[in-house]
């Protein structure tokens, strides 16, 4: 997968939300761990998708892993 030229760096909060997605965690579990709502986690992932110029969360995870900001266990 190629990283888009328009991709921007992720914020620490976006990385905090997308990292567990890379590990296969569900929004409900991520939200519970971070002490926030599923909607808040979803908005962080949506923001990350926008910065990474992707259409799906899976694409965003793939790019985040390729950049080294998220790891797959």
N, C-alpha and C positions, 0 to 999 in steps of 0.2 A: 504494500500500500504506500502510495506517495503522500508525503505531507504537503498540504497546500501552501502555496507561496504566501497567502494571506493569514496563515495561522499565527496567533498571538500567544504569549506565555500565559500559563494558567496561574491564578492566584492560589495562595496556600489553602484557602477554603474550598476552592474547586478541586484541588488535588486531594484534599481530605475526603471529599465525597466520591471522587472517581476512582480512587485507589481501591476501596473495598468492592466496587463494581468489577474491577479487573480480577478480583479474587473470587468472583461469582456470588457475592452477597446480594441480598434483596434489599430494596429501598427501605422496607419496614425495619429490617435488622440494622441497617446503617443508621437510620434515624434514631432508633433506640440507643445505639452505642454513642451517638453524638449528642443525644439529649435534645433533639429537634423533631419537627414534624416531617412526615414523608414528603409533603409539598415543598418544604424548604430544601431538602436534599435534592429533590427533583429539579428545583430551580437552579441549584448550583451545577448540576449535571447539564442542564439546558444551557447555562452560561458557558460551561466548558465546551459543549458542542459548538456553540456559536464562535468561540475564539479559535477552535480547531478547524472550523469550517467543515463540519460533518453533518450528515443527515440523521444518523442513528447513534444511540449510546455505544453500540458495539464498535462503530468506526472511531468514536472518540476515545474509547479504551485502547483500541489498537494503536492509535497515534500517540496516546499518552505513554503506552508501554514502549513504543519505538523511540520516544524522546527520553525515556528513562525516568519519567515522573510518576509512573505507576508500575507495579510489578505483578506478574502472574505467579502465584505460588506453584 
